[in-house]
Amino acid sequence: MIRTAWNGVGRYDGVVRWLRLARSESRNRSRGRVNVPGVERLEQRQLLSFYTGPSANRPVIASGGAFLVQVEGSGVVKVHPAGHGAIDLIAFGTDTSSTITITQERPRWHYASRPLAIHKLVIVSDQLGSLEAAPAKLTGKMSPLSQPMNTLDLGALGPAAQVDINGGVENLDVTTVNLGPTGRVTLTEGSGSSGASESFTVGTMTLDGGQFAIGGDADAPLSIQGNLTASHDGALSVGRDIAGGLTVGGSVELATGGQISVGRNVNELVINGNLIVSPASPGVPSGAGISVGGELSNFAVGGYFQGQGGTATPTAFDLGVGLDLTGLAIQGGISGVGGLINANIRAGGSIKLVSIRYGSVNSTIQPNTPPA
């Protein structure tokens, strides 16, 4: 058998080549040079999660960390990447008893906690009972809702955020409102519901051309815990009455057409800081100010009230009230200057119970003079 194995040159050469190849592979293994299949590197993208289909429980990994999106009641959600670490969130089959909840499971390792940015929130059914998403920031448009909501709880509304709800919200809680020229929140009245009827809390509100409008009554106390700034025709407006009053924990600054506007009556308007209505330029009114169409009761400023022009521009009204103004208190002031500075106040009816602790300078307070 051995003799026949070597019979023929072709067989002999083949055995020699096989032995040489075996020795070569043995030497490579002994030297640690083993050929290992390579793995092709993927694009440098951050995956949202392993599954992006519709689900009632949807884990999301984004630039802000790990989050969980859940639906209680009817409906499911689907998530798509929207670029720059944001997501598009789409809800199917929700109704007025459904609640979408967003919680943060953990922040991004070794980085400060950041909100989950929602570029677009699509509610396919146009109905949603509650959105409880304190760790989230809406940076774009939310689908208009055809029915009132029970709860709207968000960490922030970005400059281009758009929220339109027919009938309003029973409980609204937003940490930061920062609406630019294309941003708006519209809570309209429908089916006997009010724009805000149980609780309304905003941390800080900046309306740089943006609009925050409650179409009907605001039965709940409206609370802005920090500063309120409105400029470039930005406005906080209520179509009818503020029955529960409006309180601003910080200061209010209105400039270049920025306004607080109420269609009818206000039971109480309290600004714990300063009220500043800035002129467009020295001696030139900006169109900014506070306008109340009906009666205003208990108007109090904890700091000073500085208007946009004083008696030099008597047609510019920093505070205009259509009917009676009862209770006007300016409790603070600027040392050596006064508490009511360069401001014009007008009321179509009477003005009663006026208290200006540090006096007024270059200002007018005129009852029975309907503001323009």
VOBA-1610 file (N, C-alpha, C; in pm, whole numbers, padded with zeros to 5 digits, always signed):
BEGIN
Met+00083-00121+00000Met+00000+00000+00000Met+00086+00125+00000Ile+00195+00123+00072Ile+00282+00241+00077Ile+00348+00263-00056Arg+00387+00156-00118Arg+00455+00166-00245Arg+00364+00225-00351Thr+00240+00187-00353Thr+00147+00238-00454Thr+00111+00385-00428Ala+00118+00432-00298Ala+00085+00571-00268Ala+00184+00667-00330Trp+00306+00623-00349Trp+00406+00710-00410Trp+00417+00690-00559Asn+00334+00608-00612Asn+00342+00577-00754Asn+00288+00694-00836Gly+00368+00753-00915Gly+00327+00864-01001Gly+00372+00997-00946Val+00422+01081-01038Val+00475+01212-00998Val+00366+01303-00947Gly+00248+01298-01011Gly+00137+01387-00972Gly+00094+01363-00829Arg+00083+01234-00791Arg+00043+01205-00654Arg+00149+01253-00555Tyr+00274+01232-00590Tyr+00382+01271-00501Tyr+00384+01422-00479Asp+00373+01500-00587Asp+00372+01648-00575Asp+00253+01695-00491Gly+00139+01633-00506Gly+00021+01674-00428Gly+00041+01651-00280Val+00101+01536-00243Val+00126+01509-00102Val+00225+01610-00045Val+00328+01643-00123Val+00428+01739-00076Val+00365+01875-00051Arg+00278+01921-00144Arg+00213+02053-00126Arg+00124+02052-00003Trp+00056+01941+00021Trp-00032+01932+00139Trp+00047+01939+00269Leu+00165+01868+00271Leu+00248+01872+00389Leu+00305+02012+00414Arg+00346+02081+00309Arg+00399+02216+00325Arg+00291+02312+00380Leu+00170+02300+00328Leu+00061+02385+00375Leu+00030+02358+00523Ala+00034+02231+00562Ala+00007+02197+00702Ala+00113+02256+00794Arg+00244+02246+00750Arg+00350+02304+00832Arg+00336+02456+00845Ser+00299+02523+00735Ser+00283+02669+00736Ser+00173+02712+00833Glu+00060+02643+00831Glu-00049+02677+00922Glu-00009+02652+01067Ser+00070+02545+01090Ser+00116+02515+01225Ser+00207+02625+01278Arg+00299+02672+01191Arg+00388+02781+01232Arg+00310+02909+01262Asn+00209+02942+01180Asn+00129+03064+01202Asn+00056+03058+01335Arg+00004+02938+01369Arg-00067+02926+01496Arg+00028+02942+01613Ser+00149+02886+01598Ser+00246+02895+01707Ser+00293+03039+01727Arg+00291+03121+01622Arg+00333+03261+01632Arg+00216+03354+01667Gly+00097+03301+01685Gly-00019+03383+01722Gly-00083+03454+01605Arg-00045+03417+01482Arg-00104+03484+01367Arg-00216+03398+01312Val-00328+03412+01377Val-00445+03336+01334Val-00539+03429+01261Asn-00580+03391+01143Asn-00673+03474+01066Asn-00812+03465+01127Val-00862+03582+01176Val-00994+03588+01237Val-01085+03670+01147Pro-01205+03622+01121Pro-01297+03700+01035Pro-01323+03837+01095Gly-01313+03944+01015Gly-01335+04080+01062Gly-01483+04116+01064Val-01514+04216+01149Val-01651+04267+01157Val-01654+04406+01098Glu-01740+04426+01000Glu-01749+04557+00936Glu-01809+04658+01032Arg-01749+04776+01044Arg-01796+04877+01138Arg-01920+04947+01083Leu-02022+04960+01170Leu-02145+05026+01129Leu-02127+05176+01136Glu-02226+05251+01080Glu-02225+05395+01090Glu-02234+05438+01236Gln-02179+05555+01264Gln-02181+05605+01401Gln-02316+05667+01431Arg-02414+05584+01451Arg-02547+05631+01485Arg-02587+05576+01620Gln-02672+05650+01688Gln-02722+05605+01817Gln-02856+05539+01795Leu-02866+05412+01833Leu-02989+05340+01811Leu-03092+05380+01914Leu-03217+05392+01869Leu-03324+05423+01963Leu-03353+05304+02051Ser-03359+05188+01997Ser-03377+05065+02072Ser-03368+04952+01972Phe-03391+04830+02018Phe-03381+04717+01929Phe-03509+04694+01849Tyr-03619+04756+01893Tyr-03747+04733+01825Tyr-03819+04865+01811Thr-03865+04896+01692Thr-03929+05025+01668Thr-04075+05012+01628Gly-04133+04895+01635Gly-04272+04876+01595Gly-04369+04921+01703Pro-04500+04918+01672Pro-04602+04960+01769Pro-04602+04872+01893Ser-04613+04936+02009Ser-04614+04864+02134Ser-04674+04953+02242Ala-04733+04891+02345Ala-04784+04966+02458Ala-04674+05001+02558Asn-04559+04933+02547Asn-04443+04960+02633Asn-04321+04971+02543Arg-04268+05091+02533Arg-04167+05115+02431Arg-04040+05173+02492Pro-03935+05091+02513Pro-03808+05147+02560Pro-03741+05229+02451Val-03680+05338+02490Val-03615+05428+02395Val-03478+05466+02451Ile-03377+05454+02369Ile-03243+05501+02404Ile-03212+05619+02313Ala-03195+05737+02372Ala-03170+05858+02296Ala-03052+05932+02358Ser-03023+06051+02306Ser-02906+06124+02353Ser-02917+06164+02500Gly-03040+06169+02553Gly-03058+06206+02692Gly-03050+06090+02788Gly-03043+05968+02738Gly-03037+05850+02824Gly-03139+05747+02783Ala-03179+05664+02879Ala-03276+05557+02853Ala-03412+05598+02908Phe-03514+05587+02825Phe-03649+05627+02861Phe-03746+05512+02834Leu-03863+05521+02895Leu-03968+05423+02873Leu-04096+05498+02840Val-04155+05465+02725Val-04282+05522+02683Val-04389+05415+02700Gln-04492+05447+02776Gln-04598+05351+02805Gln-04735+05410+02773Val-04828+05322+02735Val-04967+05361+02711Val-05055+05285+02808Glu-05132+05359+02886Glu-05232+05299+02973Glu-05368+05321+02910Gly-05448+05215+02903Gly-05575+05224+02833Gly-05557+05185+02688Ser-05644+05234+02601Ser-05640+05197+02460Ser-05521+05261+02390Gly-05465+05186+02294Gly-05364+05242+02207Gly-05225+05184+02222Val-05142+05211+02122Val-05001+05173+02119Val-04923+05292+02062Val-04791+05288+02078Val-04706+05393+02025Val-04596+05333+01939Lys-04546+05415+01849Lys-04435+05378+01762Lys-04336+05493+01762Val-04207+05460+01753Val-04102+05560+01763Val-04015+05557+01638His-03979+05676+01588His-03886+05689+01477His-03778+05790+01514Pro-03653+05770+01470Pro-03551+05872+01494Pro-03581+05996+01411Ala-03556+06115+01469Ala-03584+06240+01400Ala-03459+06325+01381Gly-03342+06271+01413Gly-03218+06345+01398Gly-03186+06433+01517His-03058+06458+01538His-03009+06544+01647His-03054+06492+01784Gly-03064+06360+01797Gly-03100+06300+01925Gly-03247+06305+01959Ala-03332+06351+01868Ala-03476+06361+01893Ala-03549+06242+01831Ile-03676+06228+01869Ile-03759+06121+01815Ile-03889+06179+01762Asp-03953+06105+01674Asp-04093+06126+01637Asp-04173+06017+01707Leu-04278+06057+01778Leu-04360+05964+01853Leu-04500+05960+01790Ile-04545+05840+01752Ile-04675+05824+01687Ile-04762+05732+01773Ala-04882+05778+01804Ala-04976+05700+01886Ala-05093+05656+01800Phe-05128+05528+01812Phe-05241+05471+01737Phe-05348+05423+01836Gly-05474+05447+01802Gly-05584+05387+01875Gly-05612+05444+02012Thr-05563+05564+02042Thr-05589+05624+02174Thr-05725+05693+02174Asp-05781+05709+02295Asp-05906+05783+02312Asp-05893+05872+02436Thr-06003+05931+02480Thr-05998+06028+02590Thr-05967+05963+02725Ser-05965+05829+02731Ser-05927+05761+02856Ser-05783+05710+02852Ser-05712+05734+02742Ser-05575+05684+02728Ser-05474+05782+02789Thr-05369+05726+02847Thr-05261+05805+02905Thr-05128+05759+02847Ile-05051+05852+02792Ile-04914+05824+02749Ile-04821+05877+02857Thr-04738+05789+02911Thr-04645+05824+03017Thr-04502+05805+02968Ile-04417+05903+02992Ile-04274+05893+02958Ile-04194+05911+03086Thr-04113+05811+03118Thr-04027+05817+03235Thr-03882+05795+03192Gln-03789+05850+03269Gln-03648+05829+03240Gln-03597+05714+03326Glu-03549+05608+03261Glu-03497+05492+03331Glu-03358+05520+03388Arg-03275+05587+03312Arg-03142+05627+03360Arg-03090+05735+03267Pro-03010+05831+03320Pro-02948+05932+03233Pro-02833+05870+03155Arg-02783+05944+03060Arg-02668+05901+02983Arg-02547+05896+03075Trp-02468+05788+03063Trp-02353+05771+03151Trp-02258+05889+03139His-02216+05941+03258His-02113+06045+03269His-02155+06179+03207Tyr-02284+06198+03183Tyr-02332+06325+03131Tyr-02447+06374+03218Ala-02468+06505+03215Ala-02583+06561+03287Ala-02713+06513+03224Ser-02815+06501+03307Ser-02945+06454+03259Ser-03002+06551+03157Arg-03056+06498+03049Arg-03117+06579+02943Arg-03254+06524+02911Pro-03347+06611+02869Pro-03483+06562+02837Pro-03484+06484+02707Leu-03586+06403+02692Leu-03611+06333+02567Leu-03677+06432+02472Ala-03609+06465+02363Ala-03662+06562+02266Ala-03759+06492+02172Ile-03882+06543+02168Ile-03984+06491+02077Ile-04004+06594+01968His-03958+06561+01849His-03969+06656+01738His-04113+06665+01688Lys-04178+06551+01681Lys-04316+06548+01632Lys-04395+06446+01711Leu-04512+06486+01760Leu-04600+06397+01836Leu-04729+06383+01757Val-04751+06265+01700Val-04867+06241+01614Val-04967+06155+01689Ile-05087+06206+01708Ile-05197+06132+01769Ile-05294+06100+01656Val-05289+05979+01605Val-05364+05944+01484Val-05514+05957+01505Ser-05563+05924+01622Ser-05707+05930+01650Ser-05757+06070+01684Asp-05665+06167+01702Asp-05697+06304+01745Asp-05757+06308+01885Gln-05737+06203+01965Gln-05790+06198+02102Gln-05684+06140+02196Leu-05669+06205+02311Leu-05577+06156+02413Leu-05622+06213+02547Gly-05632+06125+02647Gly-05674+06172+02779Gly-05567+06248+02853Ser-05445+06192+02860Ser-05338+06255+02936Ser-05203+06228+02871Leu-05115+06325+02882Leu-04975+06310+02845Leu-04894+06348+02967Glu-04834+06248+03031Glu-04754+06268+03152Glu-04608+06243+03116Ala-04539+06350+03076Ala-04406+06336+03017Ala-04313+06444+03070Ala-04296+06450+03201Ala-04210+06550+03262Ala-04064+06543+03213Pro-04009+06424+03176Pro-03871+06420+03128Pro-03858+06452+02978Ala-03965+06500+02914Ala-03963+06519+02769Ala-03979+06667+02733Lys-03925+06702+02616Lys-03936+06837+02561Lys-03996+06828+02421Leu-04105+06899+02399Leu-04166+06903+02266Leu-04101+07015+02187Thr-04035+06979+02077Thr-03964+07078+01996Thr-04037+07112+01868Gly-04141+07036+01835Gly-04216+07060+01711Gly-04365+07053+01735Lys-04436+06996+01639Lys-04582+07000+01641Lys-04642+06875+01703Met-04745+06897+01784Met-04830+06790+01834Met-04960+06795+01756Ser-05013+06679+01717Ser-05137+06675+01640Ser-05248+06749+01714Pro-05328+06832+01645Pro-05443+06894+01710Pro-05537+06789+01766Leu-05587+06811+01887Leu-05679+06717+01951Leu-05821+06772+01944Ser-05915+06684+01913Ser-06054+06724+01894Ser-06133+06727+02023Gln-06076+06673+02133Gln-06145+06666+02262Gln-06054+06721+02371Pro-06113+06763+02485Pro-06030+06813+02596Pro-05937+06705+02650Met-05832+06749+02718Met-05740+06659+02787Met-05758+06674+02937Asn-05729+06567+03007Asn-05728+06575+03153Asn-05596+06633+03204Thr-05483+06585+03150Thr-05352+06627+03199Thr-05256+06649+03083Leu-05185+06760+03087Leu-05073+06785+02998Leu-04954+06822+03085Asp-04859+06729+03098Asp-04744+06746+03186Asp-04618+06727+03102Leu-04543+06835+03081Leu-04423+06830+02997Leu-04308+06902+03067Gly-04186+06858+03033Gly-04070+06927+03086Gly-04049+07061+03020Ala-04073+07069+02888Ala-04048+07194+02818Ala-04123+07199+02687Leu-04152+07321+02643Leu-04202+07350+02509Leu-04097+07436+02441Gly-04041+07387+02331Gly-03937+07460+02260Gly-03992+07570+02172Pro-03903+07649+02108Pro-03947+07765+02030Pro-04045+07733+01918Ala-04036+07615+01857Ala-04125+07581+01745Ala-04238+07487+01786Ala-04257+07466+01915Ala-04363+07375+01961Ala-04501+07430+01928Gln-04592+07340+01889Gln-04729+07378+01857Gln-04825+07278+01921Val-04916+07330+02005Val-05014+07246+02075Val-05151+07312+02057Asp-05246+07239+01999Asp-05382+07288+01980Asp-05479+07185+02035Ile-05556+07225+02137Ile-05648+07133+02203Ile-05786+07195+02207Asn-05882+07130+02145Asn-06019+07179+02144Asn-06086+07144+02277Gly-06113+07245+02358Gly-06176+07222+02486Gly-06084+07244+02604Gly-05953+07250+02581Gly-05863+07285+02688Gly-05810+07167+02766Val-05748+07198+02881Val-05680+07100+02965Val-05723+07123+03109Glu-05760+07016+03176Glu-05798+07028+03317Glu-05677+07060+03405Asn-05565+06991+03380Asn-05444+07009+03462Asn-05325+07027+03369Leu-05264+07144+03374Leu-05149+07173+03289Leu-05029+07202+03376Asp-04916+07137+03344Asp-04792+07156+03420Asp-04675+07147+03321Val-04610+07260+03295Val-04496+07265+03204Val-04384+07342+03274Thr-04268+07281+03283Thr-04157+07344+03355Thr-04106+07468+03284Thr-04087+07458+03152Thr-04033+07570+03075Thr-04113+07589+02947Val-04167+07709+02928Val-04233+07746+02802Val-04146+07850+02736Asn-04100+07819+02614Asn-04012+07910+02540Asn-04056+07908+02394Leu-04155+07990+02361Leu-04217+07986+02229Leu-04164+08099+02142Gly-04114+08063+02023Gly-04068+08159+01925Gly-04181+08202+01832Pro-04148+08269+01721Pro-04250+08321+01631Pro-04344+08215+01573Thr-04297+08092+01557Thr-04384+07986+01504Thr-04444+07899+01613Gly-04411+07929+01738Gly-04461+07847+01848Gly-04595+07897+01900Arg-04679+07802+01944Arg-04808+07843+01999Arg-04866+07730+02084Val-04946+07771+02181Val-05031+07681+02257Val-05171+07741+02253Thr-05268+07666+02203Thr-05405+07714+02191Thr-05497+07616+02261Leu-05561+07663+02368Leu-05658+07582+02441Leu-05794+07645+02417Thr-05870+07591+02321Thr-05998+07650+02286Thr-06108+07595+02374Glu-06222+07661+02371Glu-06336+07618+02451Glu-06428+07531+02365Gly-06482+07427+02424Gly-06575+07342+02352Gly-06655+07257+02447Ser-06782+07234+02419Ser-06870+07146+02497Ser-06878+07185+02644Gly-06878+07314+02669Gly-06890+07361+02807Gly-06763+07352+02887Ser-06653+07308+02827Ser-06527+07296+02901Ser-06457+07431+02904Ser-06368+07445+02998Ser-06291+07568+03010Ser-06149+07546+02963Gly-06082+07655+02932Gly-05944+07645+02888Gly-05854+07587+02993Ala-05878+07620+03119Ala-05800+07564+03230Ala-05891+07568+03352Ser-05926+07454+03408Ser-06030+07455+03510Ser-05989+07396+03644Glu-05876+07327+03654Glu-05836+07271+03783Glu-05700+07322+03828Ser-05597+07303+03747Ser-05465+07355+03785Ser-05388+07394+03661Phe-05309+07501+03675Phe-05229+07554+03565Phe-05099+07604+03626Thr-04988+07533+03598Thr-04859+07570+03655Thr-04753+07569+03546Val-04681+07680+03534Val-04569+07692+03440Val-04450+07741+03520Gly-04334+07681+03497Gly-04213+07725+03569Gly-04171+07864+03526Thr-04128+07879+03400Thr-04096+08009+03341Thr-04161+08015+03204Met-04196+08137+03160Met-04261+08154+03030Met-04192+08264+02953Thr-04144+08230+02833Thr-04084+08325+02741Thr-04160+08317+02610Leu-04215+08430+02566Leu-04294+08435+02443Leu-04226+08534+02349Asp-04126+08487+02277Asp-04052+08572+02183Asp-04120+08563+02046Gly-04237+08625+02037Gly-04318+08613+01917Gly-04419+08500+01926Gly-04409+08415+02027Gly-04500+08302+02042Gly-04631+08342+02109Gln-04730+08255+02097Gln-04863+08282+02151Gln-04905+08169+02245Phe-04951+08208+02365Phe-05009+08113+02459Phe-05150+08162+02486Ala-05250+08093+02428Ala-05387+08144+02429Ala-05483+08044+02492Ile-05562+08093+02589Ile-05673+08018+02645Ile-05799+08083+02591Gly-05875+08008+02510Gly-05985+08069+02438Gly-06104+08105+02524Gly-06132+08028+02627Gly-06249+08053+02711Gly-06212+08111+02844Asp-06273+08057+02950Asp-06244+08100+03087Asp-06126+08022+03143Ala-06055+08086+03233Ala-05952+08018+03312Ala-06005+08010+03454Asp-06072+07899+03485Asp-06131+07884+03618Asp-06026+07855+03725Ala-05919+07786+03685Ala-05814+07752+03780Ala-05723+07872+03803Pro-05658+07879+03919Pro-05554+07980+03937Pro-05439+07957+03838Leu-05401+08060+03766Leu-05290+08051+03672Leu-05163+08089+03745Ser-05067+07997+03750Ser-04944+08021+03825Ser-04823+08008+03734Ile-04746+08117+03723Ile-04616+08115+03656Ile-04514+08137+03767Gln-04437+08034+03798Gln-04356+08037+03919Gln-04233+08126+03907Gly-04180+08140+03786Gly-04063+08225+03766Gly-04098+08351+03692Asn-04016+08389+03594Asn-04037+08512+03518Asn-04127+08488+03397Leu-04195+08594+03356Leu-04274+08596+03233Leu-04219+08706+03145Thr-04176+08669+03025Thr-04123+08766+02928Thr-04199+08751+02797Ala-04248+08862+02743Ala-04317+08860+02614Ala-04262+08973+02528Ser-04222+08940+02405Ser-04165+09039+02315Ser-04198+09002+02171His-04174+09098+02080His-04199+09076+01936His-04341+09024+01911Asp-04438+09093+01974Asp-04581+09060+01961Asp-04618+08926+02023Gly-04534+08872+02106Gly-04571+08753+02182Gly-04676+08789+02286Ala-04765+08693+02317Ala-04876+08727+02406Ala-04923+08607+02486Leu-04958+08635+02613Leu-05034+08543+02696Leu-05176+08600+02699Ser-05273+08524+02647Ser-05408+08578+02635Ser-05511+08479+02686Val-05618+08536+02745Val-05733+08459+02792Val-05857+08525+02731Gly-05940+08444+02664Gly-06051+08501+02589Gly-06160+08562+02674Arg-06184+08505+02793Arg-06292+08558+02877Arg-06238+08590+03017Asp-06283+08520+03119Asp-06250+08556+03257Asp-06134+08473+03312Ile-06054+08536+03399Ile-05959+08463+03483Ile-06019+08462+03623Ala-06098+08358+03648Ala-06171+08352+03775Ala-06079+08320+03892Gly-05978+08237+03867Gly-05888+08196+03974Gly-05770+08287+03994Gly-05756+08391+03911Gly-05645+08484+03924Gly-05519+08437+03853Leu-05426+08531+03835Leu-05297+08505+03772Leu-05187+08552+03866Thr-05093+08462+03898Thr-04980+08495+03985Thr-04850+08466+03913Val-04758+08564+03914Val-04625+08547+03856Val-04526+08557+03972Gly-04453+08449+03995Gly-04361+08446+04109Gly-04240+08535+04092Gly-04198+08557+03969Gly-04084+08643+03941Gly-04127+08778+03886Ser-04054+08827+03788Ser-04084+08956+03725Ser-04152+08935+03591Val-04217+09043+03543Val-04281+09044+03411Val-04214+09153+03329Glu-04168+09117+03210Glu-04111+09216+03119Glu-04180+09204+02984Leu-04237+09318+02940Leu-04311+09323+02814Leu-04242+09425+02723Ala-04210+09383+02600Ala-04138+09471+02509Ala-04182+09443+02366Thr-04163+09543+02279Thr-04190+09531+02135Thr-04320+09455+02107Gly-04429+09505+02161Gly-04560+09447+02135Gly-04598+09332+02224Gly-04515+09293+02319Gly-04548+09184+02409Gly-04664+09221+02501Gln-04759+09130+02521Gln-04879+09164+02597Gln-04927+09052+02687Ile-04998+09093+02794Ile-05089+09007+02868Ile-05228+09061+02840Ser-05313+08978+02782Ser-05443+09025+02735Ser-05554+08935+02788Val-05658+08998+02846Val-05772+08924+02899Val-05900+08988+02843Gly-05990+08904+02791Gly-06109+08957+02726Gly-06210+09018+02821Arg-06225+08961+02942Arg-06325+09014+03035Arg-06262+09042+03171Asn-06303+08972+03275Asn-06266+09009+03412Asn-06149+08927+03466Val-06073+08991+03556Val-05964+08925+03627Val-05986+08947+03776Asn-05999+08837+03851Asn-06023+08850+03995Asn-05900+08894+04072Glu-05782+08855+04023Glu-05658+08893+04092Glu-05542+08880+03996Leu-05453+08978+03998Leu-05330+08974+03918Leu-05216+09017+04008Val-05128+08923+04043Val-05019+08947+04137Val-04886+08918+04069Ile-04795+09015+04073Ile-04660+08999+04021Ile-04565+09021+04139Asn-04498+08917+04180Asn-04414+08927+04300Asn-04286+09005+04276Gly-04239+09008+04154Gly-04119+09085+04120Gly-04154+09221+04063Asn-04080+09264+03963Asn-04102+09393+03898Asn-04189+09376+03773Leu-04257+09484+03737Leu-04331+09490+03610Leu-04265+09597+03524Ile-04209+09555+03410Ile-04136+09647+03322Ile-04200+09641+03183Val-04249+09754+03137Val-04301+09767+03001Val-04204+09857+02926Ser-04129+09799+02835Ser-04017+09870+02773Ser-04062+09944+02646Pro-04012+10067+02626Pro-04042+10139+02502Pro-03962+10084+02386Ala-04006+10114+02264Ala-03931+10072+02147Ala-03798+10145+02140Ser-03799+10271+02175Ser-03680+10354+02187Ser-03718+10470+02279Pro-03623+10546+02328Pro-03658+10652+02423Pro-03769+10744+02370Gly-03880+10748+02445Gly-03992+10834+02407Gly-04085+10776+02304Val-04057+10655+02256Val-04141+10593+02153Val-04205+10467+02210Pro-04341+10464+02219Pro-04407+10346+02276Pro-04389+10224+02187Ser-04392+10106+02250Ser-04366+09981+02177Ser-04492+09901+02148Gly-04607+09946+02201Gly-04729+09867+02184Gly-04742+09755+02284Ala-04652+09747+02381Ala-04657+09643+02483Ala-04744+09689+02599Gly-04788+09593+02683Gly-04863+09629+02801Gly-04959+09522+02846Ile-05040+09556+02947Ile-05141+09467+03002Ile-05278+09524+02969Ser-05364+09440+02912Ser-05496+09484+02870Ser-05602+09393+02931Val-05699+09452+03002Val-05810+09378+03061Val-05939+09441+03008Gly-06022+09362+02939Gly-06142+09417+02878Gly-06252+09451+02975Gly-06260+09381+03088Gly-06365+09405+03187Gly-06312+09468+03312Glu-06337+09404+03427Glu-06293+09455+03556Glu-06165+09385+03602Leu-06081+09461+03672Leu-05958+09408+03730Leu-05962+09435+03880Ser-05952+09328+03958Ser-05950+09342+04104Ser-05816+09294+04159Asn-05768+09364+04262Asn-05648+09320+04334Asn-05527+09306+04242Phe-05485+09419+04188Phe-05364+09423+04105Phe-05248+09465+04193Ala-05150+09376+04213Ala-05040+09403+04305Ala-04906+09370+04239Val-04809+09460+04259Val-04672+09440+04210Val-04581+09446+04332Gly-04506+09338+04356Gly-04418+09333+04473Gly-04297+09422+04461Gly-04250+09447+04339Gly-04138+09536+04315Gly-04185+09670+04263Tyr-04117+09722+04160Tyr-04158+09849+04101Tyr-04229+09825+03968Phe-04302+09925+03922Phe-04375+09922+03795Phe-04316+10033+03709Gln-04242+09994+03604Gln-04180+10092+03516Gln-04244+10083+03378Gly-04299+10197+03331Gly-04367+10200+03203Gly-04278+10242+03089Gln-04342+10264+02975Gln-04265+10287+02852Gln-04252+10434+02812Gly-04313+10525+02886Gly-04294+10663+02842Gly-04351+10768+02932Gly-04436+10732+03025Gly-04493+10830+03116Gly-04579+10933+03045Thr-04583+11055+03100Thr-04671+11159+03047Thr-04624+11213+02914Ala-04501+11182+02874Ala-04454+11228+02745Ala-04528+11160+02630Thr-04583+11042+02657Thr-04659+10970+02554Thr-04790+10923+02616Pro-04885+11014+02636Pro-05007+10980+02711Pro-05099+10882+02638Thr-05075+10855+02511Thr-05159+10757+02441Thr-05107+10615+02458Ala-04992+10597+02519Ala-04936+10463+02542Ala-04977+10419+02682Phe-05059+10314+02690Phe-05110+10267+02819Phe-05039+10138+02857Asp-04969+10144+02968Asp-04898+10026+03016Asp-04994+09929+03084Leu-05100+09982+03143Leu-05208+09901+03200Leu-05340+09966+03161Gly-05419+09893+03083Gly-05549+09944+03042Gly-05660+09850+03087Val-05764+09908+03155Val-05875+09830+03208Val-06004+09887+03149Gly-06088+09800+03093Gly-06210+09848+03029Gly-06312+09901+03126Leu-06328+09841+03244Leu-06425+09885+03344Leu-06353+09931+03470Asp-06390+09878+03587Asp-06333+09926+03713Asp-06201+09856+03748Leu-06112+09933+03808Leu-05988+09881+03865Leu-05996+09901+04016Thr-06008+09790+04089Thr-06025+09798+04234Thr-05908+09730+04303Gly-05828+09811+04370Gly-05711+09757+04438Gly-05588+09764+04350Leu-05513+09874+04362Leu-05389+09893+04286Leu-05278+09914+04387Ala-05187+09817+04400Ala-05081+09824+04501Ala-04945+09803+04435Ile-04858+09905+04447Ile-04719+09894+04402Ile-04635+09897+04529Gln-04581+09782+04567Gln-04523+09768+04700Gln-04373+09795+04707Gly-04304+09789+04593Gly-04160+09811+04593Gly-04124+09939+04522Gly-03997+09959+04498Gly-03952+10079+04429Gly-03803+10081+04411Ile-03757+10184+04342Ile-03614+10208+04321Ile-03574+10323+04413Ser-03471+10304+04491Ser-03428+10403+04589Ser-03405+10539+04523Gly-03473+10639+04575Gly-03457+10775+04524Gly-03532+10803+04396Val-03601+10704+04343Val-03674+10723+04216Val-03824+10710+04237Gly-03868+10596+04291Gly-04011+10577+04314Gly-04054+10436+04283Gly-04185+10411+04296Gly-04239+10277+04271Gly-04313+10265+04140Leu-04381+10375+04098Leu-04450+10380+03970Leu-04376+10481+03884Ile-04309+10433+03780Ile-04211+10515+03707Ile-04246+10518+03559Asn-04267+10637+03505Asn-04291+10654+03361Asn-04404+10566+03309Ala-04510+10553+03386Ala-04617+10459+03350Ala-04750+10531+03338Asn-04836+10479+03249Asn-04972+10529+03232Asn-05071+10417+03261Ile-05167+10447+03349Ile-05271+10350+03385Ile-05406+10415+03355Arg-05490+10342+03282Arg-05621+10393+03245Arg-05727+10291+03281Ala-05848+10341+03318Ala-05963+10254+03342Ala-06087+10323+03288Gly-06173+10243+03223Gly-06298+10299+03171Gly-06395+10333+03281Gly-06381+10269+03400Gly-06464+10301+03516Gly-06382+10365+03625Ser-06410+10328+03747Ser-06341+10388+03860Ser-06209+10317+03891Ile-06122+10387+03963Ile-05998+10329+04016Ile-05999+10354+04166Lys-06001+10246+04243Lys-06015+10256+04388Lys-05902+10183+04459Leu-05882+10222+04585Leu-05787+10156+04674Leu-05647+10152+04614Val-05592+10270+04592Val-05459+10283+04532Val-05355+10298+04643Ser-05248+10217+04635Ser-05139+10225+04731Ser-05007+10211+04657Ile-04929+10319+04659Ile-04797+10319+04594Ile-04697+10358+04701Arg-04629+10263+04759Arg-04549+10284+04879Arg-04439+10387+04858Tyr-04371+10384+04745Tyr-04259+10474+04723Tyr-04293+10588+04626Gly-04421+10608+04599Gly-04465+10721+04518Gly-04449+10697+04368Ser-04507+10788+04291Ser-04503+10777+04145Ser-04421+10891+04086Val-04356+10866+03974Val-04273+10964+03905Val-04308+10962+03757Asn-04345+11080+03704Asn-04373+11093+03561Asn-04475+10989+03514Ser-04580+10969+03594Ser-04680+10867+03564Ser-04820+10927+03577Thr-04918+10862+03516Thr-05057+10906+03526Thr-05146+10789+03560Ile-05247+10815+03643Ile-05350+10716+03677Ile-05484+10787+03655Gln-05557+10745+03552Gln-05678+10817+03516Gln-05798+10722+03511Pro-05897+10744+03600Pro-06023+10669+03592Pro-06115+10733+03487Asn-06221+10660+03456Asn-06324+10710+03363Asn-06265+10757+03231Thr-06157+10693+03189Thr-06092+10726+03062Thr-06064+10593+02990Pro-06157+10550+02910Pro-06138+10418+02844Pro-06007+10416+02765Pro-05923+10315+02786Pro-05797+10306+02711Pro-05825+10282+02562Ala-05737+10333+02480Ala-05754+10319+02336Ala-05743+10173+02296
//
